[in-house]
């Protein structure tokens, strides 16, 4: 029983870390995506830097999908493991 509690606590900590990391990555990623989109709207496709902007936009979109997936996994872990916890008589466990 004690091992299960420790495992659940560890999984909850990992899930929380995943949610935190995805949130922290999402903030600057949004700025990069918005900035790139604005620059692409006004950039001349003949400009040699245009292809760099397109590459940046595609990379940011891939990163956004990875962040979204990490967030989904973290939320799933939290609801799967933490949601299954039951009330435990700590006196019985420690005895």
N, C-alpha and C positions, 0 to 999 in steps of 0.2 A: 504494500500500500504506500509506504514511504517513497519507494522508488518511482511509483506512478506519479506521486505528487511532485517529485523533483523533475521528472520528465515533462510533466505538464507545465511547470514553471519555466523550464528551459525553452520549450516550444513557444510559450507565450512571449518570452523575452525576444526570441528570434523573430516572431511575427511583428512585434512592436518595432524592432529595429528595421525590419523591411518596410513597414509603413512610414517610419521616420525618414529613412533614406530616400524612398520614392518621393515623399513630399519635398525634401530638400533639393532633390535633383529637378523636380518639376518646376520649381520657381525660376531658376535661371534658364532652363530649357524653354519655357514660355517666352521669355524675353528674346532669346535667340531666334525662335521660330517667328515671332511677330516682326522682329527687326529684319530678318531675311525676307519675309513676305513683303514688307514695305519697300525694301530696296529692289526686289524683283519687279515690283509694279512700275517703278520709275526707271529701271535700268534698260539700256539699249542691248538687245540680244546680240548685236555685233561686237559689243565691248568684250574684250578677253576676260574680264572679271565676271561676266554674266555666268559662265559655266561654273565658276567657283561658287557663286551664290546658289546655283541649282544644286550643286554637290552638297553644300552646307544644309540646304533645305531638306534634301533627301536623308542626310545623316541625322538631322534633328528629328525628322519624322520616325525614323527607325528607333532612335533613342526613346522617343515618346512612347512607342509601342512597348519597348522593354520595361520602361518605368511603369506603364499601366499593368503589364503582366506581373511585375514584381508586387505591385500593390494588391492585385487580385489574389495572388498566392498567399501573401501575408494575411489578408482578410480571411481567406479560406482556412488557413492554419488556426487563426484566432477563434473562429466560430466552431471549427471542428473539435479542437482540443479543449479550449476553455469552456465552450458551450456544453460540453459533456461532463463537466465537473459536478460532483454531488456534494451534499453536506456530509462532512466527516466528523466523527467524534474524535477530537484530538487527544483526549485523555485515553481512549481505547488504543489509539495508534501508538502513543508514547509509552504505554504500559509494557 
